[in-house]
Amino acid sequence: MKTLRLQSHPDPSLQRHWFLVQIGLCLLPFSAFLGCTPILVAALGVWRQRFSQLIREPVNRGFAVLGLTMIGAACFAVDRQNAFLGLFNFLPFFVVFAALSELIQSPKQLTRIAWIWVLTSIPVTLIGFVQLFFRVGGSPSLLWGLIEWTIAPGGEPLGRMSSVFTYANVLANYYVIVFVLNVGLWLDERKPILGIVFFLNAIALILTNSRNVWAIAVLACLAFALYQGWKAIVAGVGVITGLMLGAAFAPEPISSPLRAIVPRFFWARLNDQMYSDRPVNQFRSTQWKFAWSMTEQRPLTGWGLRSFSKLYTEQMQLWLGHPHNLFFMLSAESGLPVALGLFGLVGWILAQGVLGWRKLRQEDQRIYFTFSIAFFACALFSLLDVTLFDARINLMGWVLLAGIWKTHDAN
């Protein structure tokens, strides 16, 4: 397929690194090892080639300071070994972000990244359909365990599509990225294959049964409709959203006729009637309060990365990997300086991207707008769940951010 052929780099000296990145992006959804390794190798190559230029970049210095702050906080952790292991979810990605920011130099490269991820989502979706509707799964292991898939028959949790990802919410975060990129590409190029993939991914996104991703996908569609000036679509999405919210939350007798129109699959999931027997210690509000209490006790250094699970299990008698909010997790585990530092740096990059976007040529604006919406969708998801423990999702977010950062000097 022409759209998946390796693209040349505008700077011949960076061509080999760009080839490696494209190969990694193709493999990324299917294997963290096969996808991340070539991208990391390319990033280290860029650092070796452009070291003096990269260290002069203020944003890279900011991430260097943030990294040192995180290392310092880990030294004061309750469990130092776990805290230092947790750094691998952050520090390597700071390095990769800086290199990709240097490597991505044109809108055509962003378009290529979008095409790669949209097309490689097809097998991810098909595997998910087979998993969910035919209850087929397994745990194949290749290359002496370096590549492992865990495809749970019927999904994980049962009844929710998870495909090649370990859990439905992780797959949902993946789909919110490729869904947005799919929409942006279709608006730009109007190719039938993009319409077909959009239809498949929209169904798969729904079948993840994630309320978070449903809401974020609706907001993303509204953003594109407003960008295009499609008032009728904005009104239509608003009506559909109103019907679903009314069916889920409106009092009687308003909700009854709406529930006759809106499938129970949607309104019962939105108002939690589908899982009405959940104990209080599973509520996000409970987790957030607990995480904030950890922050209040140790606001400067936190308790150490990966400490939330142990402390929550001890006091709430329920194991949870994280508090379902990235800011609360970082403030509780690494302290407020780290949490504010990361969100401040990312916010500054986004602000610079918005300012740079206004100066771009009109034909280049949409792909940068698409990348921005995709990252904002990913960021919103991180306020309701934490999926960075999956290296594939983590890397996808940093690739999007690197693309946005180049907006400020892409003219």
N, C-alpha and C positions, 0 to 999 in steps of 0.2 A: 504494500500500500504506500503510495507516494508520500502521504502525510507523515508516515513513520520513518522515512529515510533520514539518515543522519544529515543534519544541516551544517553547512560551513559557518565558521565564525568570521565576523567582519575584521577581526585582527588575527592574521595568520599565526602569530606567535602563541595564541591561546586556543588554536583549533583543536589540538589533541585533548586538552582539558574539556572543551565543550563537547566533543564526541563522547568522552567518558560520562559526562553528566547526562547526556541524552540516553545513553545505554542504561544508566542507573535509574533514570526516571521511568523508563519502560518496564523495568523489572520490579520497581519499588512496591507496587500494590501486592505482589505475589510473594515477596521475600524481603524482609528487612536486611538480611545479610547481603543478598545479591544486589539489592537496590542501593543500600547506603554505602557499600564498600567502594564502588567506582566513583561515587560522588565525593566521598572523603578523600580518595586518592587524588582526584582532580583538584579538590580544595587545597590540599597540601602542596600540590604542584604550583598552583596559582600563588600561594603564600611564598614559596621559594623564589618564584619568578618576579613577584611584585611586592616583596616584603617592605621595602622602604616607602612605597606609595601607600600601602595598606595601613601602616602604623601611623601615618600622618593624618588619616581620616578621623575626625572628631568622634563620629559614632562608634568606630572600632575601639577607640580609646575608652569610650564610655562602657562598652561591653567588657573590656579588659579590667576596668575598675570594678565593675559589677561581679565579674568572675572571681577576682581576688577577695571581694567582700563575702561572696558565698563560701569560699574556701575558709576564710576567717571564721564565719559563723559555724561551719562544720566542726571546727576545732573545739567549740564549746557545746557540742551536741551531747545529749544523754547517751546515745549510741553512736560513737564516732565512725565505726566501720560502716554501718548502714548509711550514715550521713554522707560519707565520702563516696560510697557507691551511687548515691542519689545524684551526685554532681554530674554523672555521665548523661543524665537526661537534659543537661543544660550546656556545660562547657564546650563539648565538641560541636554543638550547633551554633555557638557564637563564632567559632572558627569558620565553619562552613558558610554562615551568613556573610561574613566579611569577604570571603573568596568569591561567592556567587554574586555579590554586589559588584565586584570588579569584572566578573565574567559575563554578566548579562548587560549588554550594551545597546540593544536595539529592540524596538517593538516586535520585529519578526521573531526574535528569540522567545518573547513572551507568548506569541501565537503558537510557536512550536511546542512549548511546554504545555499549553492548554490542549492542543491536539493530541499529544502523547497521552495525557491523563484521561481525556475524554474517550479515546479509542480503547485504551487498556481497561477502561471500566466495563466494557462489554463482557469479557470473560468473567470478571468479578460478579457481574449481575447474573449471568447465566448459571454460574456455580451456586449462587444464592437461591435461584429459582429451583434448581434440582434439590438443593438441601432442604428447602422449605416444603415444596409440594410433593416430592417423592421420598422425603425423609432419608436421604442418602448422605453419608458422611464418612469420616475416618480420620486417621492421624498419620498420613504418609510422612516418612523421614528420608531425606536425601543428603548426600555429601556428608556422611557420618554425623548426622544430626544437626548440621549447620543450617539446613533448610527444613523447617517443620511446619506443616499445616495442621490445624485442629479444626476440622469441619464437623460441627455437631449435627447429627441427624435431627431435622426439625427446628434447627436454630438454637442459639444460646443468648438469652434464656429461651426455653422451648416456646415455639410459636412466633419468634421474632427473628428475622433474617440477620445472620451474622457473616455468611459466606466465608472468605479466607481470613477474616479478622476474628479475633478471639471472642468478641462480644458485640451485641447488636448496637450499643451506643458508640463503639469505636467505628463500626461500619457506617453509622449515621453521620459521624463527623466527616468521614471520607466522602460520603455522598453529597454533603452540603457543599464541599469544595468542587467536586466534578460537576455537580448540577449547575452551579453558578457559571463555571467555565464553559459548560455546554451551551447555556443560554447566550452568553456573550459571543461565542463563536458563531452560533446560528444567526444572531442579529447582524453579524459582520459579513457572513459568507452565504447564508441561506442554502446550504447543501442538504439534500434529502437524508444523507446518512446521519447528519446531526439531529434531524427531527426524529429519526428512528431511535437513536441513542437517548435522546431526551425522554421519549415515551418510556423506554425501558428503565431508565434511571429514576424517573418520577414514580413509577410503580414500586421499584425497589426501595426508594426513600420512604415511601408510605409503609412498606412491609417491615421496615426496621422498628416500627411502632414506637418511635421516639417523638414525644410531644415537643421537645426542644427543637428538633430538626424540622418538624412540620411548621412551627411558628417562624423559624429563621428562613426557611424556603419561601414562605409567603412574603415575608419582609423583603427578601432579595428580589422576588418577582415584582413587587411594588416599586422597588428602587429602579429596576430596568424600565418598567412601564412609565414611570415619571421621567426618566432620562430620555425616553423616546417620545414623550408627550402623548402617550396613548391613554387618554382620559377614560375611554370606555372600559379598557381592561382594568384600570385602577378602580373604577366603580364596581366592575364585576367581581374582582378579588375582594373588595370591601364587603359586598353583599354576601358572598360565600363565607367569608370569615365571620361576619355577623351572625349568619344562620348557625354555624358550628358553635360559636360561643354562646348563642342564645339557647341552643339545644342542651349545652353542657351546664350552663350556670343560671339561666333565667328561672324565676320562680313559676310555680303553677298559677294560672292555666296556660302561660305563654310557652313553657318548654314542651308540653305534650304534643301540639301540632308540629313543632319544629323537629321533634324526635321521630316523627313519622316520615319526615323528609330526609333528615341527615342520618346516615347509617350509624348504628350503635358503636361500631368499631372506632369511630372518631369521637363522639361526644362522651362515651363511657371512659375512654382513655384520657380525654382532656380533664374531666372532673374526678378522675381516679376511682370511679365506681367499678372499673374493670379489676382493680386491685384494692378493694375497699378494706381488706382485712390486714393491711400492712401495719406493723407495730410502729410506735412513735420514734423509736431509735433508728428507723429507716428513712424518716422524713429528712429532706434536705435542710429544712429550717433547724432541725435538731443538730445536724452535723455542722452547720455554719456557726451556731451558737457555741458549740463545743470548741471548734477551731479558733473562734475569736477569744474564748476564755484562755486558750493556750497562748495566744498573742499577748493578752493583757498581763499574763504572768511572766513572760520573757519577751518583751517587745523588741529588743535590740538584736538578739542572736537567735531567737526561736529555740525550739527543742531539738532540732536536727532534721534534715531531710529523711523521709520515710518513717518518721516517728509517730505520725497521726494514727496509723493503723493499730499499733501496739497500745497506745494510750486509750484510744476509743474502745478497743476490745476489752481492756481491763475494766473500764468504768461503765460501759453501756452494754456489755455482753453481746456484742455483734461485731464481726470482722468487716471492715471497710478499707479499701485500698487508699482512699483519699476523701476529702470532705466535699467533693462535687463543686468546687469553685477554686480556680487557680490562684486568685488573690488571697483568699483565706488560707489556702494550703501553704503558700509561700510565706505569708506573714506568721503563721503558726510554727512552721518548720525552719525558716531561715531568718525570721525577723522582719520588721517593717521596713528597714532600709533596703533590703533586697527586693521586697515586693514592690515598693514604691519606685526603686531604681529600674526594675525591669519594665513595669508599666509606663514609667516616665519616658524611657528610651524608645519603646515601641510607639508610644503616643507622639513623640517628637518626629519619628520617622514618618508616621502617617500624616502628620500636619505638613511636613515638608513635601510629601507626595501630593497632597491636595493642592498646595501652592504651585508646585511644578506642573501639575496636570492642566491647570488653566492656561499655561503658556505653550502647550503642545499643539502640533498641527492637528486639525480636526480628524484626519484619517487615522491618527495614532491614539486619539483620546479614548476610544471605546475599549481597547484591550487593557489599557491602564485602569480604566474604570472597572472593568470586569475583575482584574486582579484585586483591586481595592475592595470590591463587594465580597469577593471570595474570602479575603483575609478578615474583613469585618464579621462575616458569617462564622468563621472559625473562632474569632475572638469572643463573639457572643456565646458560642457553644462552650467555651472554656469557663464562662461565668456560671454555667449550670452543670458542668461535668469536667473531668480532667482526663484527657486522652493522650497526653504527651508521653506517657509510659510506653505507648506503642511508637517505636522509632519511625515508622512509616508516616504516621499522621504528624508527628513532631516535625519531621523533615519537610513535609509538604507545607506546613505553616511557615517555616523559615524561608523556603523557596519563594512563596508568595510575597513575604515581607521584603526579601532581596529585590524582587522585581519592582515593587512599589518604590523602594528607596532610590532606584535609578531614574524615577520619574523627574526628580528635581534637576537632573542634568542631561535629560534625553533629547533636548532640543537640537 
